[in-house]
Amino acid sequence: MFNKNIKLVLAVLITVWAVYQFSQGNIMNGISILLLAGIFVLFYFKNEFILLSFLQLRKQNFPGAQKWLGYIKNPEAALTVKQQGYFNYLHGIMLSQTNITQAEKYLRKAVKLGLAMDHDLAMAKLQLAGIAMTKRRKREATNLMAEAKKLDKHGMLKEQMTMMKQQMKKI
């Protein structure tokens, strides 16, 4: 929607307006306006289009998720570094269904930029291991699987890892 810096400027301006409302004795207006400023601060840290894309991805609606990601025209200017990581992570997951070469590019960039949660990073590395395995790069796939196993502290990807290990034995 807005550049990340514009969101902060809007939050500051709205906060100044809230302080003015407090000084005039309009306490409820000031509180309401501060909540409005909080929305802009939230959207600075969590991009609204990435959130909507995750929601569509959760529903297994890949075209809908792709549509929401398409609204981000210039990720470097509009997103923070972690958000750029998630932008590339989402593109990589969606492209892994159709074009694994492009998916590998996006997933590598997401891992390089960093993801906020360990299980997301583990999932990205597991996807990269699967791509490496399909391209007959067994050593790289084994290394990525080991890194993913370290990052998966809650055992959420245990089944996928065991399936990949079984498939890796066939190579």
TORNUKE-940491 format. One record per residue (C-alpha): residue number from 1; residue in one letter; y, z, x. Coordinates in steps of 0.001 Angstrom, whole numbers, m for minus. Layout:
BEGIN
+-----+--------+---------+---------+---------+
! num ! residu !       Y !       Z !       X !
+-----+--------+---------+---------+---------+
! NUM !      a !       Y !       Z !       X !
...
+-----+--------+---------+---------+---------+
***
This chain:
BEGIN
+-----+--------+---------+---------+---------+
! num ! residu !       Y !       Z !       X !
+-----+--------+---------+---------+---------+
!   1 !      m !       0 !       0 !       0 !
!   2 !      f !    2588 !    1155 !    2548 !
!   3 !      n !    2716 !    1286 !    6310 !
!   4 !      k !    1587 !    4677 !    7646 !
!   5 !      n !    5101 !    5505 !    8902 !
!   6 !      i !    6717 !    4621 !    5585 !
!   7 !      k !    4398 !    7134 !    3903 !
!   8 !      l !    5696 !    9897 !    6175 !
!   9 !      v !    9332 !    8926 !    5615 !
!  10 !      l !    8778 !    8965 !    1852 !
!  11 !      a !    7130 !   12392 !    2097 !
!  12 !      v !   10102 !   13771 !    4058 !
!  13 !      l !   12631 !   12300 !    1619 !
!  14 !      i !   10736 !   13675 !   m1372 !
!  15 !      t !   10508 !   17089 !     320 !
!  16 !      v !   14291 !   17078 !     830 !
!  17 !      w !   14665 !   16274 !   m2863 !
!  18 !      a !   12355 !   19202 !   m3693 !
!  19 !      v !   14451 !   21559 !   m1549 !
!  20 !      y !   17552 !   20363 !   m3409 !
!  21 !      q !   15823 !   21113 !   m6715 !
!  22 !      f !   14932 !   24606 !   m5468 !
!  23 !      s !   18545 !   25214 !   m4425 !
!  24 !      q !   19733 !   24215 !   m7910 !
!  25 !      g !   17388 !   26771 !   m9477 !
!  26 !      n !   14918 !   24212 !  m10855 !
!  27 !      i !   11809 !   25874 !   m9459 !
!  28 !      m !    9250 !   23982 !  m11563 !
!  29 !      n !   10824 !   20631 !  m10710 !
!  30 !      g !   10767 !   21549 !   m7017 !
!  31 !      i !    7084 !   22498 !   m7164 !
!  32 !      s !    6195 !   19285 !   m8989 !
!  33 !      i !    8147 !   17195 !   m6518 !
!  34 !      l !    6464 !   18973 !   m3586 !
!  35 !      l !    3093 !   18023 !   m5071 !
!  36 !      l !    4293 !   14417 !   m5167 !
!  37 !      a !    5215 !   14665 !   m1471 !
!  38 !      g !    1755 !   16081 !    m808 !
!  39 !      i !     189 !   12924 !   m2236 !
!  40 !      f !    2018 !   10802 !     347 !
!  41 !      v !     915 !   13139 !    3136 !
!  42 !      l !   m2677 !   12930 !    1863 !
!  43 !      f !   m2515 !    9152 !    1841 !
!  44 !      y !   m1211 !    9207 !    5408 !
!  45 !      f !   m4421 !   10892 !    6561 !
!  46 !      k !   m6794 !    9286 !    4051 !
!  47 !      n !   m5957 !    5677 !    3244 !
!  48 !      e !   m6176 !    4976 !    m477 !
!  49 !      f !   m7846 !    1589 !     m85 !
!  50 !      i !  m10534 !    2982 !    2210 !
!  51 !      l !  m11199 !    5773 !    m310 !
!  52 !      l !  m11512 !    3251 !   m3139 !
!  53 !      s !  m13749 !    1081 !    m978 !
!  54 !      f !  m16048 !    4053 !    m266 !
!  55 !      l !  m16187 !    4722 !   m4005 !
!  56 !      q !  m17278 !    1131 !   m4675 !
!  57 !      l !  m19783 !    1272 !   m1831 !
!  58 !      r !  m21270 !    4430 !   m3315 !
!  59 !      k !  m21861 !    2472 !   m6528 !
!  60 !      q !  m23549 !    m303 !   m4464 !
!  61 !      n !  m20737 !   m2670 !   m5484 !
!  62 !      f !  m20274 !   m4616 !   m2237 !
!  63 !      p !  m17886 !   m7255 !   m3669 !
!  64 !      g !  m15694 !   m4510 !   m5111 !
!  65 !      a !  m15617 !   m2668 !   m1789 !
!  66 !      q !  m14773 !   m5910 !       3 !
!  67 !      k !  m11947 !   m6507 !   m2487 !
!  68 !      w !  m10363 !   m3108 !   m1785 !
!  69 !      l !  m10669 !   m3587 !    1973 !
!  70 !      g !   m9050 !   m6996 !    1587 !
!  71 !      y !   m5822 !   m5316 !     500 !
!  72 !      i !   m5373 !   m3977 !    4036 !
!  73 !      k !   m3742 !   m6943 !    5727 !
!  74 !      n !   m2810 !   m5489 !    9133 !
!  75 !      p !   m5112 !   m2527 !    9939 !
!  76 !      e !   m3420 !   m1713 !   13261 !
!  77 !      a !     m33 !   m1145 !   11605 !
!  78 !      a !   m1173 !     321 !    8301 !
!  79 !      l !   m3901 !    2704 !    9487 !
!  80 !      t !   m4316 !    5569 !   11928 !
!  81 !      v !   m6953 !    5219 !   14656 !
!  82 !      k !   m9674 !    7061 !   12704 !
!  83 !      q !   m8888 !    5009 !    9609 !
!  84 !      q !   m9226 !    1836 !   11679 !
!  85 !      g !  m12644 !    3122 !   12722 !
!  86 !      y !  m13672 !    3538 !    9095 !
!  87 !      f !  m12173 !     151 !    8210 !
!  88 !      n !  m14402 !   m1488 !   10822 !
!  89 !      y !  m17358 !     728 !    9842 !
!  90 !      l !  m17146 !    m418 !    6218 !
!  91 !      h !  m16833 !   m4057 !    7235 !
!  92 !      g !  m19849 !   m3651 !    9514 !
!  93 !      i !  m21989 !   m2100 !    6795 !
!  94 !      m !  m21115 !   m4822 !    4312 !
!  95 !      l !  m21619 !   m7654 !    6793 !
!  96 !      s !  m24964 !   m6252 !    7950 !
!  97 !      q !  m26390 !   m7679 !    4721 !
!  98 !      t !  m25375 !  m11251 !    5574 !
!  99 !      n !  m24091 !  m11792 !    9141 !
! 100 !      i !  m25492 !   m9405 !   11755 !
! 101 !      t !  m23472 !  m10874 !   14623 !
! 102 !      q !  m20179 !  m10121 !   12860 !
! 103 !      a !  m21545 !   m6768 !   11696 !
! 104 !      e !  m22366 !   m5827 !   15280 !
! 105 !      k !  m18802 !   m6645 !   16347 !
! 106 !      y !  m17289 !   m4475 !   13625 !
! 107 !      l !  m19709 !   m1584 !   14164 !
! 108 !      r !  m19110 !   m1554 !   17934 !
! 109 !      k !  m15370 !   m1462 !   17329 !
! 110 !      a !  m15835 !    1397 !   14824 !
! 111 !      v !  m17862 !    3406 !   17354 !
! 112 !      k !  m15236 !    2713 !   20016 !
! 113 !      l !  m12353 !    3810 !   17771 !
! 114 !      g !  m14288 !    6834 !   16574 !
! 115 !      l !  m15335 !    8169 !   13211 !
! 116 !      a !  m14395 !   11603 !   11928 !
! 117 !      m !  m17858 !   12686 !   10792 !
! 118 !      d !  m20936 !   12854 !   12987 !
! 119 !      h !  m23278 !   11506 !   10322 !
! 120 !      d !  m21058 !    8415 !    9911 !
! 121 !      l !  m21178 !    7854 !   13660 !
! 122 !      a !  m24951 !    8368 !   13581 !
! 123 !      m !  m25264 !    5808 !   10783 !
! 124 !      a !  m23165 !    3291 !   12721 !
! 125 !      k !  m25306 !    3765 !   15828 !
! 126 !      l !  m28471 !    3464 !   13756 !
! 127 !      q !  m27179 !     204 !   12277 !
! 128 !      l !  m26396 !   m1019 !   15809 !
! 129 !      a !  m29914 !     m31 !   16884 !
! 130 !      g !  m31350 !   m2081 !   14025 !
! 131 !      i !  m29230 !   m5065 !   15015 !
! 132 !      a !  m30284 !   m4705 !   18662 !
! 133 !      m !  m33906 !   m4504 !   17557 !
! 134 !      t !  m33631 !   m7727 !   15551 !
! 135 !      k !  m32125 !   m9402 !   18619 !
! 136 !      r !  m35070 !   m8177 !   20758 !
! 137 !      r !  m33016 !   m5733 !   22852 !
! 138 !      k !  m35481 !   m2855 !   22813 !
! 139 !      r !  m33889 !    m720 !   25534 !
! 140 !      e !  m30466 !    m796 !   23892 !
! 141 !      a !  m32035 !     m37 !   20502 !
! 142 !      t !  m33892 !    2943 !   21986 !
! 143 !      n !  m30700 !    4328 !   23548 !
! 144 !      l !  m28745 !    3921 !   20325 !
! 145 !      m !  m31546 !    5593 !   18345 !
! 146 !      a !  m31481 !    8574 !   20730 !
! 147 !      e !  m27702 !    8885 !   20349 !
! 148 !      a !  m28008 !    8658 !   16565 !
! 149 !      k !  m30690 !   11342 !   16570 !
! 150 !      k !  m28385 !   13699 !   18510 !
! 151 !      l !  m25563 !   13102 !   16051 !
! 152 !      d !  m27739 !   13545 !   12938 !
! 153 !      k !  m27707 !   17347 !   12887 !
! 154 !      h !  m28729 !   17722 !    9241 !
! 155 !      g !  m31646 !   15278 !    9333 !
! 156 !      m !  m30142 !   12912 !    6768 !
! 157 !      l !  m31293 !    9800 !    8649 !
! 158 !      k !  m34722 !   11084 !    9654 !
! 159 !      e !  m36667 !    8694 !    7404 !
! 160 !      q !  m34737 !    5644 !    8585 !
! 161 !      m !  m35281 !    6641 !   12213 !
! 162 !      t !  m39028 !    7023 !   11764 !
! 163 !      m !  m39214 !    3612 !   10053 !
! 164 !      m !  m37255 !    2027 !   12905 !
! 165 !      k !  m39516 !    3656 !   15493 !
! 166 !      q !  m42537 !    2205 !   13700 !
! 167 !      q !  m40937 !   m1234 !   13697 !
! 168 !      m !  m39956 !    m874 !   17344 !
! 169 !      k !  m43601 !    m376 !   18321 !
! 170 !      k !  m44336 !   m3857 !   17000 !
! 171 !      i !  m41811 !   m5461 !   19381 !
+-----+--------+---------+---------+---------+
***
